[in-house]
């Protein structure tokens, strides 16, 4: 699950690098999370959403807003976001934010190749937007955690409620976070690496048993 990448920043290419995906529905905070934790200026590919907004939907219902609460057009990732963070000496994470809108999902298979695991960001106002990402990672057996993006004005739900609403497999971690906060984002990534490491180790033991 490790790979080398040279971004010209002078980073040690011999260090272990783990590939992490950041997924979720449009406007869930993927680009914000990558930008908050990245040590380099993140690569972003966005365009404005042109469809009329339908407004936020309650927990478990469909419907994504194409505008923010003040009517500003919402931007969406059309290819990927990319960032990098060093967890400790010799261990780094390369973050790839996936596009949220369905017409760009063809990019997912390429981004998922070689990934250690994924973060699925959830907005409780449009929780059903998470279903495609959850189904994708469960079907491909890619370990993931669900990170509920808690921001001012968002509806408050506990981790257990979110887990039931998304019908997650037993043991899938659900975390509360603020995608704008670096420390909060780092904690989510650390928890993912720990969880994914346990899952991959368990599967390896199963295969040799």
N, C-alpha and C positions, 0 to 999 in steps of 0.2 A: 504493500500500500504506500510505499515511499517512492518519491520521484525527485529528480533534480530539476531545478529551474534557475536560469541565470537572467536576472532582470537588470543587470548592469549596475547594481547598487554596491557591489563589492562584498555581498554576503558570501559566506563560506559555502561553496557548492557541495562540499563533502558532508555537510550537516544533514541529519535526517529531517525530511520535510514530509508532512502529512497533508493530504488533500481533503478539505472539508467543504461540503456544499451548504449553502444557506438558501432555503426554499420557503415557499408560502405564497399566499395570494397577492394580487396587486395591492400596493399600498400598505402591506403588513409591516414594513420597516427593514427589509432586507438590505437595501442600499445604505440606510442609516446605520445599521449594525456593522456592516463591513467598514464603512468610513470611520466609525467611532473607535474600532479596535485596531485598525491597520496602522502599521509603522511607516508605510510608504503612502504616497498619494494614490488613492484607489483609482483603478481604471473603471470608468462607468460608461455604459451605453444606454441612453434613455431617449424616449420621445414622449410627447404629450398625448394623453389619452383623448381621443376625439369623440368617443361615444357619449351620449348624454348620460349623466349620472342618475342613479336610482336612489341614492341615499343609503345610509347604513342600515343593515338588517339585524334583527335580534339574534341571539345565540342559537346556532344550529340552522339558520335559514339562509337562503341564497340571496345574492345581490351585492355588488360591489359599486362603490361610488366612483365616478369618473372625475369628481372634483373634491377638493378639500372642504372643510366645514365653512370656510369663508368664500367659497365659489371659485377659488383658484384652480385651474386645470391640474389634474394629478399626473405626474410623470410615471412612466413604467419602464422597467428594464427590458430591452429587446434582444440582447445577446447574453451578456453576463456582467457582473461586477467582479473585480478582482482586488484582493488585498493580501497583506502578509503580516503575521504577528509571531514574535519569538516567545515561546512558552518558557524555555530555559535554555542555557547554553547547549548548543548541539541539537536542539529540537525546535522546529518552526512549523507553523501552520500556514498553508496557502488557502485562502478563502475564495470560493467561487459562488457568487450570488446568481441564482437561476432566474430566468424570466418568469413572471407570474401569469401573464395572459396566455390563454390556450393556443393562440395562433403562433406562439413562439416556443411551444413545448418540444418541437423537434430538436432543440438544442440540448435538452436534458440528457439524452443518452451519451452524447460526447462528453459533457461535463461530468457525468457520473462515473466514467471509466476510471478505475483506480482510486476511487474515493474511500477514505477510511470510514466516514459517516457523514451525517447531515444534521443540520438544525432546521426544524420547521417552525417558522415564526407565525404566531397566531394573533389575530386581532379579534377580540371577542365580539365586536360589532358585526363582523363578517366571518364568523368561524367556519362556515361551510366552505370558504375559499381554500381551507387547508386540506380538504378531502383528496384532491388529486395528488398532492405531494405525499400525504400519508399512504395512499394506495400504491403510489409508485415505489416508495422505499420498502414498504412491507412486501410487495410482490417480488422485488429484486433482492430482498434480504440484506438491505443496506441499513446498518444500525442508525437510529436517529433519536433525537430528543425533540420534544415540543416546547418551545419557549414562548410564553404568553407575554406579548408586548404591553406592559402596563404604562400608559401615558395619561396625562390629565384629560379628564372627560370620558375615558374609556369605562365601559361597564366592568364591574369587579366580579370575578368568578374564581373559585378555588381550583387548585390543580385537579382534585378529584372530579369536580363537575366538568371540567374541560376534557378530562380523560374519558368520561362516560359519553359526553356529547360527540366526541370524535371516534368512539368505539375502538380505542387503542388496544393493541395486544397487551396482555398482562406484563407488567414490568417496564413498559416504555416510560421513561422519565418525562414528567411535565414540570417545567420550571417557570417561575415568574421573573421577568426581567424588564429593564428599561433599555431599549435598543440604542438610545442616545448616549448612554453612560458607558464609558470604557471599562470600568471595573465590573459592571454588571454583565457586559458582553463577554469579557474574559472568563468570568465564572461559568457562563453557559458553555463556552468552548472547552474549558477544563472538564466539566461534567460530561460533555459529549465524548471527549477523548478517553476518559476513564470507562464510561459505559461501553463504547465501541471496542475498547481493548478487551474487556471482559467477554463481550459477545464473540469476538473473533477467536479468542482463546478457547472458549467453550466449544465452538464449532470445530476447531482444529482437533480438540480432544475427541469429539464425537467421530471425526473422520478416521482417526487412527485407532479408535476403540473397536 
